[in-house]
């Protein structure tokens, strides 16, 4: 500890032999670290938006299906006793809401046109707690309980069909036996989300009506779960998966689950591979940011330390002549580098953190790119999120860059011969 205290004092003293150079280098580091901290907060913020918007637009955090339904989308692969499954999984900690759905591809027809559609049978009130669909209604209203013939559809699909509030809408889809069944509904509301899948294709009807129309009885295709947070999704899905797998292996109704049926549990990012690609892109972006941090530190600090070393050759020579060991000279120069980076890095963190917190509250309005953002499940106003993990990674990268930058001048200083060094002008 005594040696460390001496190195710190010497490092601090040596840096201020040339205060202007130290201040300029620290300022350059501060600007670089501040910019990278803010960019990292932007990345964390928009990634959280994408994850939240994608999961809560339609998908939900976790879905349970009959095995193979997500690939085939056939009503013959359905959950026969959904209430038993819901009763069992509701014991899992962290579940905020659970809802049932019937999901099928079909044909929507009006008096003048027809178009393909994704038909969702939902529990109107419970769906509000699972997804954002009800919040997208910009004309008319969301389905009220008790309205058995109401339908809500995307505004682009409504324009294609030429329907408005109160108009008749005929939906057709294949029932489990393969026959085509149709049902008549009335348009109650129009959705606008900016997401093509919702605005161009979706039609939402009451769950009970869809079950009766399609001959499903009480069966559903999806059980959708909303978790309290994304951190709980994977452990929750694993717990549910283990429960369902144990039931399938035992073939017994030991936990109140429907025996004899194999069910699958999928997380939000399992359902759409693109969501996983977005997460991978965010991880890659993080590593790019860290690489930039290291390069910035290397360029700024290496230049300063090399200039300092050349100016202090006689000093290093005198230290060697007085018995200072090369390893001690090496450590002293390394500590000078670390102190320099800490000064600039901490200043950068204060600036970048302050900007991130400010814009995290105010938001950054990019409404002119709203169409592209909605397609990517992003809001036009981005709120940076300052996460501790990201700050620690940047700080670690800065220290690594400082150590690398200090190696060359420290090694050169430790290898100087006192006799030759003292002859330098």
NUTI-235683 format. One line per 8 residues: number of its first residue (from 1); for each residue x negated, y, z negated of C-alpha. Coordinates in nm, 3 decimals. Layout:
NUM> X,Y,Z  ...;
***
This chain:
1> 0.000,0.000,0.000  -0.290,0.237,-0.072  -0.434,0.172,0.274  -0.093,0.229,0.432  -0.058,0.559,0.248  -0.400,0.668,0.372  -0.316,0.571,0.733  0.010,0.764,0.717;
9> -0.160,1.076,0.581  -0.437,1.058,0.841  -0.185,0.990,1.120  0.028,1.288,1.017  -0.277,1.514,0.987  -0.422,1.411,1.323  -0.096,1.472,1.509  -0.093,1.838,1.403;
17> -0.445,1.917,1.521  -0.263,2.008,1.845  0.085,2.110,1.731  0.208,2.229,2.071  0.126,1.895,2.236  0.288,1.703,1.951  0.600,1.920,1.964  0.631,1.887,2.343;
25> 0.583,1.509,2.332  0.831,1.474,2.046  1.082,1.694,2.230  1.049,1.487,2.547  1.097,1.168,2.346  1.396,1.320,2.165  1.566,1.414,2.493  1.503,1.068,2.638;
33> 1.621,0.880,2.328  1.924,1.110,2.294  2.026,1.049,2.655  1.983,0.673,2.622  2.171,0.664,2.290  2.459,0.852,2.449  2.457,0.623,2.757  2.460,0.320,2.530;
41> 2.758,0.463,2.339  2.931,0.527,2.671  2.868,0.167,2.773  3.006,0.034,2.443  3.307,0.264,2.470  3.411,0.176,2.823  3.346,-0.194,2.763  3.578,-0.188,2.463;
49> 3.838,-0.013,2.678  3.808,-0.274,2.951  3.836,-0.563,2.706  4.131,-0.410,2.520  4.318,-0.298,2.832  4.260,-0.623,3.017  4.366,-0.842,2.724  4.664,-0.630,2.624;
57> 4.797,-0.536,2.967  4.937,-0.884,3.033  4.705,-1.162,2.920  4.690,-1.140,2.541  4.388,-1.251,2.339  4.464,-1.625,2.349  4.706,-1.837,2.551  4.822,-2.194,2.493;
65> 4.950,-2.398,2.790  5.026,-2.753,2.880  4.703,-2.903,3.011  4.645,-2.804,3.374  4.916,-2.537,3.398  4.673,-2.246,3.445  4.535,-2.414,3.757  4.859,-2.550,3.906;
73> 5.117,-2.293,3.783  5.382,-2.570,3.810  5.681,-2.563,3.576  5.655,-2.940,3.540  5.349,-2.869,3.321  5.517,-2.690,3.033  5.520,-2.685,2.653  5.822,-2.890,2.551;
81> 5.844,-2.790,2.183  5.695,-2.440,2.156  5.846,-2.361,1.814  5.659,-2.654,1.657  5.333,-2.529,1.805  5.401,-2.173,1.686  5.480,-2.295,1.334  5.150,-2.482,1.321;
89> 4.920,-2.216,1.468  5.074,-1.937,1.260  4.869,-2.075,0.970  4.553,-1.948,1.139  4.411,-1.632,0.979  4.386,-1.315,1.187  4.695,-1.363,1.406  4.877,-1.032,1.457;
97> 5.160,-1.151,1.683  5.280,-1.456,1.878  5.524,-1.463,2.171  5.657,-1.714,2.422  5.674,-1.673,2.799  5.789,-1.850,3.111  5.565,-1.766,3.404  5.637,-1.867,3.764;
105> 5.570,-1.745,4.117  5.880,-1.676,4.322  6.062,-1.453,4.566  6.235,-1.125,4.487  6.514,-1.017,4.723  6.736,-0.713,4.762  7.001,-0.619,5.015  6.741,-0.498,5.261;
113> 6.412,-0.677,5.193  6.226,-0.949,5.004  5.874,-0.997,4.866  5.666,-1.242,4.667  5.663,-1.181,4.293  5.514,-1.301,3.966  5.815,-1.365,3.743  5.772,-1.339,3.366;
121> 6.040,-1.450,3.124  5.962,-1.275,2.794  6.101,-1.216,2.447  6.161,-0.839,2.483  6.088,-0.726,2.127  5.804,-0.970,2.056  5.641,-0.883,2.388  5.590,-0.524,2.266;
129> 5.353,-0.655,1.999  5.158,-0.871,2.248  5.106,-0.657,2.558  5.127,-0.301,2.691  5.395,-0.385,2.949  5.672,-0.197,2.766  5.454,0.117,2.749  5.420,0.120,3.129;
137> 5.792,0.186,3.187  5.808,0.525,3.361  6.168,0.505,3.487  6.465,0.351,3.316  6.397,0.149,3.001  6.242,-0.168,2.864  6.461,-0.475,2.828  6.682,-0.449,2.519;
145> 6.774,-0.760,2.323  7.104,-0.902,2.441  7.073,-0.782,2.802  7.072,-1.123,2.971  7.072,-0.991,3.330  6.828,-0.704,3.300  6.501,-0.692,3.495  6.199,-0.462,3.486;
153> 5.960,-0.460,3.781  5.655,-0.278,3.918  5.730,0.049,4.097  5.537,-0.050,4.412  5.735,-0.374,4.435  6.058,-0.177,4.382  5.967,0.057,4.670  5.895,-0.243,4.892;
161> 6.234,-0.393,4.807  6.415,-0.058,4.822  6.578,-0.093,4.480  6.646,0.164,4.208  6.804,0.171,3.862  7.111,-0.051,3.841  7.059,-0.218,4.179  7.106,-0.589,4.225;
169> 6.792,-0.804,4.239  6.791,-1.174,4.333  6.504,-1.392,4.212  6.428,-1.735,4.354  6.177,-1.993,4.229  6.111,-2.367,4.238  6.247,-2.560,3.937  6.056,-2.859,3.790;
177> 6.228,-3.108,4.022  6.116,-2.913,4.331  6.450,-2.756,4.424  6.489,-2.382,4.469  6.709,-2.200,4.218  6.819,-1.837,4.230  6.954,-1.590,3.978  7.095,-1.237,4.000;
185> 6.962,-0.953,3.783  7.007,-0.577,3.755  6.714,-0.336,3.764  6.678,-0.168,3.423  6.332,-0.014,3.449  6.024,0.041,3.665  5.662,-0.006,3.557  5.359,0.194,3.660;
193> 5.021,0.086,3.520  4.778,0.153,3.805  4.693,-0.219,3.802  4.777,-0.387,4.132  4.890,-0.715,3.977  5.149,-0.532,3.764  5.272,-0.259,3.999  5.282,-0.468,4.318;
201> 5.394,-0.809,4.196  5.547,-0.837,3.851  5.914,-0.885,3.759  6.007,-0.922,3.391  6.331,-1.085,3.276  6.463,-1.214,2.942  6.313,-1.546,2.832  6.645,-1.719,2.754;
209> 6.787,-1.633,3.096  6.470,-1.759,3.269  6.479,-2.087,3.074  6.844,-2.146,3.166  6.800,-2.044,3.531  6.493,-2.266,3.581  6.633,-2.562,3.387  6.364,-2.562,3.119;
217> 6.580,-2.591,2.809  6.367,-2.454,2.523  6.038,-2.521,2.702  5.793,-2.242,2.795  5.477,-2.219,3.002  5.278,-1.987,2.773  5.238,-1.922,2.404  5.054,-1.589,2.382;
225> 4.860,-1.477,2.075  4.731,-1.135,1.977  4.446,-1.135,1.725  4.359,-0.860,1.478  4.027,-0.801,1.658  3.814,-0.934,1.943  3.562,-1.070,1.692  3.826,-1.315,1.569;
233> 3.926,-1.443,1.912  3.658,-1.709,1.962  3.673,-1.864,1.611  4.052,-1.852,1.622  4.063,-2.019,1.964  3.818,-2.286,1.844  4.032,-2.354,1.537  4.351,-2.385,1.743;
241> 4.173,-2.599,2.000  4.047,-2.836,1.730  4.397,-2.864,1.584  4.553,-2.942,1.921  4.275,-3.186,2.013  4.316,-3.374,1.685  4.689,-3.401,1.751  4.628,-3.533,2.103;
249> 4.378,-3.794,1.981  4.592,-3.910,1.689  4.908,-3.914,1.896  5.102,-3.842,1.578  5.307,-3.554,1.449  5.094,-3.503,1.139  5.086,-3.125,1.150  5.427,-3.052,1.296;
257> 5.294,-3.046,1.654  5.481,-3.212,1.942  5.329,-3.556,1.976  5.239,-3.706,2.311  5.159,-3.376,2.488  4.813,-3.243,2.568  4.779,-2.867,2.529  4.494,-2.635,2.623;
265> 4.378,-2.317,2.452  4.224,-2.037,2.662  4.073,-1.707,2.554  4.139,-1.389,2.751  3.799,-1.416,2.924  3.856,-1.783,3.010  4.173,-1.697,3.200  4.007,-1.447,3.436;
273> 3.637,-1.506,3.516  3.598,-1.142,3.623  3.645,-1.036,3.261  3.348,-1.253,3.170  3.150,-1.094,3.454  3.226,-0.748,3.313  3.095,-0.860,2.975  2.781,-1.000,3.140;
281> 2.735,-0.673,3.329  2.757,-0.481,3.001  2.490,-0.708,2.850  2.266,-0.657,3.155  2.319,-0.281,3.132  2.210,-0.293,2.767  1.883,-0.462,2.860  1.825,-0.206,3.135;
289> 1.873,0.074,2.880  1.623,-0.093,2.645  1.372,-0.130,2.928  1.409,0.240,3.010  1.350,0.324,2.643  1.025,0.127,2.643  0.908,0.289,2.970  0.992,0.642,2.847;
297> 0.801,0.585,2.524  0.505,0.430,2.707  0.472,0.715,2.955  0.512,0.996,2.705  0.311,0.852,2.418  0.031,0.687,2.613  -0.056,1.015,2.784  -0.063,1.203,2.452;
305> -0.265,0.941,2.266  -0.523,0.903,2.543  -0.579,1.280,2.549  -0.607,1.280,2.171  -0.858,0.997,2.174  -1.086,1.167,2.429  -1.087,1.485,2.222  -1.178,1.295,1.903;
313> -1.460,1.072,2.027  -1.713,1.240,1.793  -1.470,1.200,1.502  -1.437,0.827,1.567  -1.812,0.798,1.601  -1.865,0.974,1.268  -1.611,0.748,1.100  -1.793,0.444,1.234;
321> -2.127,0.581,1.113  -1.980,0.630,0.764  -1.874,0.265,0.749  -1.511,0.272,0.863  -1.437,-0.067,1.017  -1.312,-0.092,1.380  -0.994,-0.259,1.254  -0.927,0.041,1.033;
329> -0.975,0.282,1.325  -0.743,0.062,1.532  -0.473,0.070,1.258  -0.504,0.447,1.215  -0.442,0.516,1.584  -0.151,0.273,1.593  0.009,0.449,1.295  -0.037,0.786,1.464;
337> 0.156,0.649,1.761  0.433,0.509,1.542  0.471,0.837,1.353  0.490,1.033,1.679  0.762,0.803,1.813  0.956,0.813,1.487  0.960,1.194,1.494  1.092,1.205,1.850;
345> 1.311,0.898,1.806  1.487,1.021,1.494  1.547,1.361,1.652  1.684,1.184,1.959  1.912,0.966,1.749  2.049,1.273,1.570  2.119,1.450,1.901  2.252,1.142,2.084;
353> 2.452,1.027,1.782  2.604,1.371,1.738  2.709,1.387,2.104  2.851,1.033,2.084  3.056,1.113,1.773  3.180,1.441,1.921  3.285,1.294,2.255  3.414,0.984,2.075;
361> 3.674,1.214,1.919  3.730,1.449,2.216  3.688,1.198,2.498  3.531,1.249,2.840  3.800,1.323,3.097  3.733,1.156,3.431  4.090,1.182,3.561  3.973,1.248,3.917;
369> 3.864,0.883,3.925  4.184,0.757,3.758  4.281,0.519,4.041  3.947,0.340,4.038  3.941,0.328,3.658  4.291,0.181,3.628  4.193,-0.091,3.873  3.903,-0.171,3.639;
377> 4.137,-0.160,3.336  3.972,0.163,3.218  4.146,0.472,3.086  4.061,0.799,3.268  3.946,0.942,2.933  3.642,0.754,2.798  3.559,0.763,2.427  3.196,0.672,2.352;
385> 3.153,0.432,2.061  2.837,0.454,1.849  2.766,0.099,1.731  2.498,0.015,1.476  2.373,-0.285,1.677  2.309,-0.068,1.983  2.123,0.195,1.779  1.904,-0.070,1.615;
393> 1.823,-0.220,1.955  1.716,0.120,2.091  1.511,0.190,1.778  1.345,-0.150,1.808  1.269,-0.088,2.174  1.119,0.252,2.088  0.891,0.098,1.824  0.786,-0.178,2.064;
401> 0.709,0.087,2.325  0.507,0.280,2.068  0.305,-0.027,1.972  0.233,-0.107,2.336  0.145,0.255,2.411  -0.088,0.272,2.112  -0.277,-0.048,2.192  -0.494,0.096,2.471;
409> -0.617,0.412,2.291  -0.646,0.223,1.961  -0.852,-0.052,2.123  -1.078,0.203,2.296  -1.125,0.400,1.974  -1.214,0.085,1.776  -1.473,-0.020,2.036  -1.667,0.307,2.037;
417> -2.032,0.280,1.937  -2.111,0.545,1.672  -2.447,0.634,1.830  -2.298,0.702,2.173  -1.982,0.863,2.037  -2.174,1.118,1.831  -2.354,1.237,2.144  -2.023,1.335,2.309;
425> -1.963,1.709,2.344;
***
